[in-house]
C-alpha cells in the first residue's frame, strides 16, 4: 500500500509541473501568432531579453521541419529566436545589425513538460536560462538594427522557403529592451506560475502575453487575438481551429485524457513487469521514452488492436509509451 501511495504521489508531482492557467495549443501544421507593428520596437537596442514557457510535444523535429518556437528571424540584420532542433535540443540565436550571428545549442529541453526559457543579450554576451539556471553563455556584440523587416512571431520561425511551426503548448511570452539579470529571472520564477508580477510598472517590457483567455478546449472562435498585458501590441492568431482538443485555447489541470488519446489505453498503470496496450485501431509499433526524451525500448506489433510490452527491466519511474509513432500515453513503472 505504501508503494502504491508513493507512486500516486509521483504522478501527482509530475502533473503539478503542468499546472498553468490557460495556454495556446499549437497543432504544428500551420498555427502561429503574428505581432503587427513589432518590427522596430527594439531598434538600435544593444540589450534584449525574451522568455517563454513551452510544452513541446514534437519528439522528432528535424530539417526541413524543425519546431519553431518564437522570436524574430530575417536572416540578414536581425535574428533573436528559439528553435527546437531535436527531442531535447534548443537553438538560440542573436544576429546583430552587421549580420554577425551568435548561436547557443542546448541539449536540455524536456518533452511533454513545461520548460521556462529566458534568452538574454547583455551587449557582451548571449545567455540562455532554463528557469532560474544559466545553462549557457557565449560572447556576443552589436545591436539590433534601426530597420528590421520581420515581425515578432510565436509558434513559427521561417528560414528561406521553410516554415517551422510549433507543436505543443505555449504560455508566458515576454520581450524586453533590457538584459534581464539573474535576480530578475529568479524573481519571475518565484512568482507562482512564472508570471511577471507588475507588468504595468516594467518600463522595459515591450511585449507580454499571459495567454489567460478563452475556455479550455471549448468553442473559442471569437477569440482570435492574443492580448498584450500592456495594451500595446496584441498578437493575431492565424489558422487556429479555436474549437476541439487541439489548435485551440487550452487549460489545466491537464487530465490523463490529454496524454492518453481516446483511441488507446494502457493497463495496469502502474505496472510492474508487463504493460498491455489496447486500441480502437491497429497497433504497429510501440516505443518507450523516459521524461528526458531518451528512447528506452522499441517493440514491433502485429497490427491487431492489442499488444503488450515487457517493462520488467526498466527502473521505477514515469515513462511515455508512443504508439504508432504519434500517440503518447504516460505510465508508471513500479
Legacy VTK file of the C-alpha trace (Angstrom):
# vtk DataFile Version 3.0
C-alpha trace
ASCII
DATASET POLYDATA
POINTS 334 float
0.000 0.000 0.000
2.819 2.402 0.847
4.438 1.652 -2.504
1.184 2.458 -4.321
0.869 5.738 -2.422
4.425 6.688 -3.316
3.774 6.174 -6.999
0.477 8.078 -6.742
2.431 10.931 -5.215
4.920 10.710 -8.067
2.145 11.024 -10.636
0.638 13.999 -8.806
4.014 15.688 -8.543
4.595 15.185 -12.256
1.181 16.600 -13.132
1.667 19.558 -10.781
4.522 20.677 -13.001
1.941 21.165 -15.771
-0.379 23.306 -13.669
-0.834 26.593 -15.505
-3.622 28.965 -16.274
-4.763 28.847 -19.875
-2.291 28.491 -22.731
-2.413 28.057 -26.505
-2.249 24.605 -28.071
-0.407 24.704 -31.442
-1.002 21.890 -33.955
2.441 22.013 -35.626
0.824 22.276 -39.068
0.076 25.945 -39.686
-0.851 27.620 -36.366
1.071 30.768 -35.473
0.768 34.233 -33.939
1.980 37.381 -35.660
2.518 40.675 -33.833
1.830 43.516 -36.273
3.897 46.645 -35.714
6.602 44.822 -33.780
9.302 45.140 -36.446
11.251 48.016 -34.897
10.296 48.101 -31.231
13.900 47.073 -30.447
15.541 49.461 -32.914
19.236 50.075 -32.120
18.985 48.291 -28.765
22.106 46.531 -27.512
20.398 44.803 -24.574
17.435 42.473 -25.240
15.625 39.664 -23.423
12.890 37.215 -24.367
11.114 34.500 -22.398
8.537 31.804 -22.893
7.045 28.774 -21.237
6.916 25.981 -23.770
5.479 22.484 -23.545
6.928 20.643 -26.575
5.199 17.507 -27.857
7.184 17.032 -31.086
9.642 14.215 -30.342
11.184 14.090 -33.816
11.720 17.521 -35.357
14.450 17.768 -37.985
15.311 19.553 -41.192
13.360 20.544 -43.205
10.744 20.588 -40.417
12.286 21.906 -37.215
9.979 23.074 -34.425
9.882 26.880 -34.413
9.156 28.441 -31.027
9.261 32.236 -31.152
11.166 35.391 -31.948
12.499 37.380 -34.889
14.361 35.974 -37.879
15.164 37.824 -41.103
18.491 36.092 -41.939
20.072 39.461 -42.730
20.438 42.020 -39.957
18.373 40.728 -37.035
17.675 37.317 -35.514
16.573 36.718 -31.948
14.789 33.406 -31.629
14.382 29.927 -30.148
14.008 26.750 -32.246
13.646 23.099 -31.199
16.131 21.106 -33.314
15.573 17.618 -31.851
13.698 15.976 -28.996
15.998 17.605 -26.416
17.865 20.339 -28.321
17.213 24.083 -28.434
18.906 26.550 -30.770
19.045 30.146 -29.512
20.440 32.874 -31.776
21.187 36.584 -31.849
22.207 38.173 -35.172
23.313 41.793 -34.941
22.760 44.673 -37.373
26.065 43.878 -39.104
24.789 40.380 -39.922
27.080 38.580 -37.453
25.319 35.700 -35.732
25.888 34.178 -32.295
24.313 30.796 -31.593
23.778 28.670 -28.494
22.835 24.990 -28.844
21.491 23.479 -25.621
20.597 19.822 -25.050
18.282 20.198 -22.084
14.773 20.574 -23.456
12.300 18.196 -21.789
9.447 16.795 -23.872
5.851 16.712 -22.613
6.647 19.067 -19.768
6.684 22.809 -19.207
10.086 24.402 -19.821
10.622 28.090 -18.963
13.369 29.687 -21.066
14.942 33.142 -20.949
17.176 34.314 -23.803
19.233 37.343 -22.786
21.606 39.525 -24.791
23.636 41.741 -22.466
25.641 43.687 -25.043
28.674 41.499 -24.451
27.163 38.019 -24.049
24.287 35.851 -25.250
22.834 33.861 -22.340
20.253 31.108 -22.106
18.471 30.355 -18.851
16.257 27.360 -18.178
14.179 28.533 -15.282
16.488 30.442 -12.954
19.538 28.410 -14.042
22.041 29.834 -16.510
22.674 26.882 -18.846
24.905 28.517 -21.467
26.633 31.803 -22.215
28.810 32.924 -25.128
30.492 36.206 -26.011
28.489 38.407 -28.392
28.398 42.019 -29.512
26.478 44.509 -31.630
22.919 45.792 -31.581
19.533 45.392 -33.208
19.167 47.336 -36.479
17.379 50.635 -36.946
15.169 48.949 -39.543
14.036 45.334 -39.300
11.645 43.824 -41.845
10.426 40.864 -39.761
7.701 40.812 -37.138
7.765 39.005 -33.809
6.140 35.595 -34.219
5.059 32.897 -31.784
4.811 29.315 -32.986
6.589 29.984 -36.279
10.189 30.576 -37.329
10.862 30.975 -41.055
14.058 30.076 -42.911
14.268 30.738 -46.640
11.248 28.884 -48.073
10.686 26.771 -44.955
8.031 27.409 -42.323
8.862 25.794 -38.995
5.718 25.516 -36.881
5.496 24.677 -33.195
3.691 21.563 -31.994
2.781 21.762 -28.335
1.701 24.461 -25.923
2.914 27.999 -25.275
2.470 30.340 -22.331
4.036 33.408 -20.671
5.798 35.110 -23.573
7.688 38.335 -22.944
10.075 40.616 -24.850
12.237 43.279 -23.182
14.554 46.051 -24.345
16.898 45.365 -21.455
19.066 42.484 -20.287
17.283 40.595 -17.527
19.635 39.805 -14.660
19.800 36.538 -12.753
17.927 38.287 -9.925
15.199 39.476 -12.322
14.729 35.946 -13.636
14.713 34.399 -10.166
12.002 36.867 -9.098
9.840 35.921 -12.089
10.352 32.216 -11.479
9.422 32.622 -7.812
6.146 34.316 -8.703
3.635 31.484 -8.833
3.353 30.151 -12.378
6.295 32.251 -13.557
4.236 35.333 -14.320
5.596 38.878 -14.305
4.244 40.408 -11.120
3.591 44.016 -12.191
3.871 44.346 -15.978
2.465 47.877 -15.960
5.433 49.073 -13.902
8.092 47.473 -16.126
9.265 50.302 -18.389
11.446 47.981 -20.463
8.780 45.337 -21.068
7.830 45.661 -24.736
5.533 42.630 -25.158
3.865 40.442 -22.559
1.329 37.708 -23.202
-0.150 35.677 -20.340
-2.414 33.558 -22.619
-5.161 33.517 -19.975
-8.007 33.725 -22.481
-10.759 31.526 -23.825
-12.433 28.419 -22.474
-10.052 25.485 -22.314
-10.755 23.300 -25.373
-14.161 24.877 -25.773
-15.625 26.866 -28.657
-13.386 29.943 -28.882
-13.899 31.016 -32.486
-14.468 34.608 -31.398
-11.142 34.902 -29.549
-8.537 35.259 -32.296
-6.405 37.979 -30.678
-3.688 37.353 -28.083
-3.877 40.194 -25.583
-0.753 42.168 -24.708
-0.891 42.887 -20.975
0.431 46.418 -21.627
-2.179 47.052 -24.346
0.461 47.965 -26.930
0.901 45.085 -29.381
-1.783 42.414 -29.492
-0.961 39.262 -31.437
-3.114 37.888 -34.248
-3.892 34.159 -34.164
-3.536 32.587 -37.600
-5.034 29.249 -38.743
-6.130 28.054 -35.284
-9.299 25.962 -35.270
-10.271 27.518 -31.899
-12.511 24.582 -31.137
-11.836 20.973 -30.163
-8.957 19.323 -28.350
-6.033 20.956 -30.187
-5.299 24.106 -32.214
-7.220 25.923 -29.523
-7.046 27.710 -26.224
-6.119 25.091 -23.643
-6.011 24.896 -19.907
-5.412 22.682 -16.977
-5.009 20.759 -14.920
-4.004 18.535 -17.808
-6.047 15.401 -17.466
-4.888 11.908 -18.298
-7.038 12.216 -21.410
-4.713 14.911 -22.708
-1.966 12.292 -22.984
-3.985 9.155 -23.482
-5.578 9.699 -26.850
-9.039 8.177 -26.711
-8.071 5.624 -29.355
-5.692 3.829 -26.962
-5.402 2.777 -23.325
-2.705 1.130 -21.216
-3.086 -1.140 -18.195
-2.262 -1.815 -15.478
-0.952 1.620 -14.586
1.275 1.500 -12.508
2.730 -1.700 -13.999
5.463 -3.968 -12.670
6.524 -6.318 -15.477
4.137 -6.127 -18.440
2.261 -3.160 -19.893
-0.771 -4.026 -22.012
-1.932 -1.638 -24.735
-5.350 -1.744 -26.344
-6.722 0.466 -29.109
-9.621 1.050 -31.427
-7.222 0.841 -34.373
-4.320 -1.420 -35.353
-1.085 -1.147 -33.378
2.071 -1.409 -35.499
4.841 -0.352 -33.111
5.436 0.895 -29.575
8.378 2.950 -28.370
9.063 3.904 -24.774
10.764 7.156 -23.798
11.827 8.486 -20.425
10.853 12.019 -19.368
14.116 13.409 -20.743
13.039 12.224 -24.214
15.528 9.336 -24.413
14.372 6.281 -26.352
14.391 3.333 -23.921
12.936 0.475 -25.957
11.204 -0.306 -29.247
8.811 -3.137 -29.993
7.023 -4.064 -33.230
3.406 -5.224 -33.011
1.271 -7.462 -35.203
-1.256 -4.813 -36.359
-4.006 -6.141 -34.106
-5.686 -3.769 -31.672
-3.947 -5.255 -28.647
-0.306 -5.811 -27.676
1.922 -5.921 -24.609
5.499 -4.897 -23.854
7.975 -6.227 -21.328
8.999 -3.439 -18.929
10.434 -5.648 -16.182
13.969 -4.306 -16.727
13.008 -0.626 -16.578
13.897 1.288 -13.444
10.999 2.632 -11.393
9.619 5.928 -12.650
7.372 7.695 -15.140
7.643 6.891 -18.861
5.886 7.720 -22.122
4.615 4.992 -24.458
4.475 6.208 -28.060
2.059 4.198 -30.186
2.324 4.081 -33.979
4.809 6.945 -33.966
2.416 9.606 -32.728
0.000 8.756 -29.895
1.545 9.112 -26.428
0.415 7.818 -23.046
2.144 8.241 -19.724
2.611 5.222 -17.479
4.386 4.405 -14.240
6.830 1.532 -13.837
6.707 0.193 -10.291
LINES 1 335
334 0 1 2 3 4 5 6 7 8 9 10 11 12 13 14 15 16 17 18 19 20 21 22 23 24 25 26 27 28 29 30 31 32 33 34 35 36 37 38 39 40 41 42 43 44 45 46 47 48 49 50 51 52 53 54 55 56 57 58 59 60 61 62 63 64 65 66 67 68 69 70 71 72 73 74 75 76 77 78 79 80 81 82 83 84 85 86 87 88 89 90 91 92 93 94 95 96 97 98 99 100 101 102 103 104 105 106 107 108 109 110 111 112 113 114 115 116 117 118 119 120 121 122 123 124 125 126 127 128 129 130 131 132 133 134 135 136 137 138 139 140 141 142 143 144 145 146 147 148 149 150 151 152 153 154 155 156 157 158 159 160 161 162 163 164 165 166 167 168 169 170 171 172 173 174 175 176 177 178 179 180 181 182 183 184 185 186 187 188 189 190 191 192 193 194 195 196 197 198 199 200 201 202 203 204 205 206 207 208 209 210 211 212 213 214 215 216 217 218 219 220 221 222 223 224 225 226 227 228 229 230 231 232 233 234 235 236 237 238 239 240 241 242 243 244 245 246 247 248 249 250 251 252 253 254 255 256 257 258 259 260 261 262 263 264 265 266 267 268 269 270 271 272 273 274 275 276 277 278 279 280 281 282 283 284 285 286 287 288 289 290 291 292 293 294 295 296 297 298 299 300 301 302 303 304 305 306 307 308 309 310 311 312 313 314 315 316 317 318 319 320 321 322 323 324 325 326 327 328 329 330 331 332 333
